[in-house]
Amino acid sequence: MKIKTYLLIILVFIATVALSICSYINLPTRYQSYFKSVEAEPVMAPMLKGATDGVYPWSAIKEPEKPKTTSATVKKKEPVKEAKQEEEPLQPKTYTPVDDSYFDDAVFIGDSRMVGLSQYCEALDSRATFFAKKSLTIYNIQNDAWIETENGPKETIFEALSKISFSKVYIMVGINEIGRGTNEGYHDAYEDVINRILQIQPDALIFINSTMHVTKERGEDDPVYNNGNINVRNAALFDLVDRQHIFFLNINDVVDDEEGNLDASLTGDGVHLKGSCYEPWHQYLLNNGIVD
């Protein structure tokens, strides 16, 4: 008796598996309308429900009837709309050599290094406007009234720019901010200054002049004023550049030695250029103008 019982159980198990497989194979065709979900019912359930309607694994598959259409229900075919042509991205403006007359409508804004450019580069100082001051920082530019006027109180840079139209704006700050605030704060302050300048002078080209390096001797034992920190601050401004209105000029390309430090022969204090050594900067500006 026990053997017959075991055989019966085995046969039931085999039959169950066979029915489940048969149901599963025919599920996408004959039994799709009878299927709910695997969680709701056994796999063989769709085949058993189909059998009650006379649908068996060997039954012919009926093609679904296509709905009949009448003239009242037929929709007119919409004309194919032409795909809008994608606007081509603007090509970056390229640098080109210019002569000194290019700076007739330029303004230079910056710290003591920019003061030196004004004092020792006659070709620029005789043509361009300089708003430069020793110890200037990007934060002073934002908030302080520091520009001298002939008659009256000092003005902010934004007040001064609103009185004269310029087509080029050159900025160099950064050395006095090393060790002050965060890179993000420096970036945001610089961005705010540029945005406010463009609000006043919307057609102007903005040239960010890199913060100039210091000499190896000046920076190698200084935890703050060293070229590693200067490079990080310069890099923090790269995403402001769009090569349409805002450009980055790496002045270090023409004043560094072969090791990437300010050339010691160009400076007396390791930070500022000698009066006779501003010509490389001048020539760099002449070779990197933007002409539409």
Secondary structure, 3 states (H helix, E strand, C coil): CHHHHHHHHHHHHHHHHHHHHHHHHCCCCCCHHHCCCCCCCCCCHHHHHHHHCCCCCCCCCCCCCCCCCCCCCCCCCCCCCCCCCCCCCCCCCCCECCCHHHHHHEEEEECHHHHHHHHHCHHHHCCCEEEECCCCCHHHHHHCCCECCCCCCCECHHHHHCCCCCCEEEEECCHHHCCCCCHHHHHHHHHHHHHHHHHHCCCCEEEEECCCCCCHHHHCCCCCCCHHHHHHHHHCCHHHCCCCCEEEECCHHHHECCCCCECHHHECCCCCECHHHCHHHHHHHHCCECCC
